[in-house]
Amino acid sequence: MEHWITMLREQAAQIAGGNYVPGTPAFTRAPPGMVELSQDLDNLALVFADRARVQKTLTREVHHRVKNNLQIISSLLRMQARNVQDPAVSEALHHAHSRMGVLAMIHRLVYEQSDECTQGSLDLDRLMAELCAIMRIWYRDRIKVKYFCDSSAVSVPLDSALPLGLFAVEAVSNVYSHAFPGRNGGEVSLKFSVDGDEEAELCVTDNGVGFDAESETGAMGFQLMNAFAHELGGTFDITSSAQTGTEIRLSYHIGRQALPPEI
């Protein structure tokens, strides 16, 4: 009897771990009552598996619908920006369109990468590659600005992918808006790296005219980057000069749980 009880415990443990295959004929010679109990556990495993499939389908559908809605909002913002005569208002709408575009892109990646999403992570290499691609499209009129992008091939938790992507967009957008006044030429570089201790670093650099970083602490872009860094549980700093250009550096631990946004 003790043998069959041990096997029932193992069966229950496998069901709890999600790696049990129902219908295994291990209890065909078990005493009366044990077979029925094993069959009940089999039925429970089938119910769990069916619920998991339904949950996965619903989650993917939610991400798909959210992505579509964000793309609609992004398109409306882009259309409005084109029809506005005031340059400051047009730029503000353009930045809002960029942020919405990042949100939509992340939800699309979550929808497409179903296997990774079930584990609560997202492929960062693909995230950064797509992020750089859409930013090249957004700034395609700056044909003389060279844009370089490099990223480590790691996965990041979904709750940190969003603030990380938004921080990158905010940093690059500020470069395109302020680093090269009166000229199209220049270089922008975005690099993301992770060391063996899971310490992550996102660095955005340019060879533009530089600015006084301390005077910009009240600007919206600075406040947003500070909020995204806080959400990641990290810090960021800016160094800038007319001789070397600007470097925006974000540092955080990749395994740390994202904090509530602070904007």
N, C-alpha and C positions, 0 to 999 in steps of 0.2 A: 504493500500500500504506500509506503514511504516513497518508493520509486516513482509511482504515478503522480503523487502529490508534487514531487520535485519537477516532473515533466510539465505539469499544469502551471507551476510557477514560471518555468522557462517560457512556456507558451505565452503567458500573460506579459512577461517582460519583453518578449519579442514584439507583441502587439503594441505595447506602450512605446517601444523604440521605433515603431513604424517599419520594421523589417521582417514581419511575419507574412508567410504565404498561406492563406486559408486552404483547407482541404488536404493538409499533410496527414497521411494515414498512420500516425504514430500511436493512436489509441485503439486500434482495431482489436487488440487482445486485453484491453483494460477491463477492470471489474465493472459491473453494472453501476451506473451513476457517474463514473468517471468519463465514459464515452459521451454521455449527454452533456456533461459540463464542458468537455472539450468542444463539442459541437456548438454550444452556446457561445463560447469564446470565439469560435470560427465566425459565427454570425455577427458578433460584435466587431470583429476585425473587418468584415465586409462593410458594415455600417460606417466605421471610421474611414475606410478607404473611399467610400462614396462621398462622404461629407468633405473629405480633403479635396477630391476632384472638383466638387461643386464650388468650394471656397476658392480654389485656384482659378477657376473659370470666372467667377464673379470679380475677383481681384484684378485680373487682366482686363476685364471689361470696364471696370471703373477707371483704370489707368488710361485705357483707350478713349473713353468718353471725356475724361478730364483733358487729355492731350488735344482732342478736337476742339473743345471749348476754348482752351488757351490759345490755340492757333487762330481761331476766329477773332478773339480779343486782340491778339497781336496784329492781325491784318487790319483791323479797324483803326488801331493806333497808328500804323504806318500810313494808311490813307489820310488820316487826320493831319499827320505831320506834313504831308505833301501839300495840303491845302492851307496851311497856316503861314502867314506872311512874317510874323515876328520870329526872328532867328532863335531867340532864347526859348520861346514856347516850342518851336519846332524841334530844338535839340532835346528839350525835356521829354517830349513825346517820343522822340527817337530812342532815348534811354529806356523809357517805359516799355517800348516795343521790344527792345533787346532783352530786358529782364523776362518778359512774358515768353519770348522765344526760347530762353533757357529752360524755363519751367516746362514748356511743352516738349522740348527735346528730352528732358530727363524722364518724363512720363512715357514718352515713346520708347525709350531704351528699356524702361522697366517692363513695358508691354511686350517688347520683342525678346528680351532676354529672360524668358520665363524660368529657366532652370536656376539661374543665379538669383533671381528675385525670390524664389522660394526659400533661399538661404539668407535672405535679407541683405544682399550685397550687390554691387554694380561694378562692372569692368571699367576701371578708371582710364585705362589706355584708350578704350573706345570713346569714353565720355569726353576726354580732352581732345581727341582727334576730331570728333564731330563738333565740339565747341569751337575749335580753331577754324574748322571749315565754314561754319555759319557766320563767324565773325569776319572772315575774309569776304563773304558775300555782302554782309552789312556795310563794309568799308571798301567795296570794290572800286569806288571812285578815286580812292587814294592809291593810284596805280604805282606810284614811286615809293611807297612805304613797304619795305620788305618785312614779312611776318614769319617768325620761326616758332615752332612748337615742338616740345619734347616732353614725354611723360613716361614714368615707370609703369610696367605692366603688372599692376596689382588690383585687387578688389577693395572697395571701400563700402562701409555700411550705407544703406539707403538714406538714413536720416542725416548723414554728413555729406552726401553727394550734392544735395541741393544748395546749402550755404557755400560749399566749395565752388560749385559752378557759378553761382551768383557773384562771389568774390572775384573770380577770374574775369568775368564779364565787366564788372565795375572797374577793375584795375585797367583792363585793356581799353575800355571805352574812354576812361580819363586820359589815357595816353593819346589816343586819336584826337581827342577834343582839345588838348592843351600842349602837347609836346612839340608840335611842329607848326607853330603859327606862321602864316605867310609863305609856307613852302610845303610841297607834297612829299619831298624826299625824307627818308629816315629809316630806322630799323626798330622793330618791336620783337621782343622775345618772351615767350611764356614757357616755363620749365617747371615740371612737378616731379619730385623725387621722394623716395622713402628709404630710410636706412634699415639695418638689421634689427633695430630696437623699435621699429614702427613709428619713428619720428618722421613726420611728413613736412615737406617744405614746398610751397608754391612761390615762384619768383617771377615777376614781370618787370622787364627792364626795357629802356629805350635810350637812344642817343640824341634826345631832343634838347630843348633849351633849358630845362630844369625850372624849378620854382622854389619858393620859400615854403617848406612843408609845414612849419609851425603856424603860418598864417592861414592855412587851409583846414585846420582842425574843426571848424564850424561848418564847412561845406558839406552838402548832402552826400557826395560821393565818399568823403572821408568817414562820415557817420555810418553809412551803410557798410563799408568795409570793416569798420570797427565792430558793428553789430554781427556781421557774418563770422568774424574771427572769434567773437565771444561765443557764438552758437557752437562753434567747433571746439570750444575750450582751449583756444590758442591765443596767440598774439600776432600783431603785424607791426611793421615799422617801415618808414619811408626815408630814403636818403636821396638827396637831389642837389645837383649843382649845374651851372651853365657849362662846365668843362666836361663832365662825365655823364650828364643826363640824369635819369631817375630810375631808382630801383625800389619796387614794392615787394616786400618779403613777408609771407604768411607762414607761421610755424605752428604745428599742433601734433598731438599724438593720434595716430590713425585709429587706434582701438578704443579711444575715449568716447563715451556716449555723448551725443550732441546735446547741448543745453537749450533751454527755451530761447527763442529769439528775443533780442533786446534792442529794439529800434525806437 
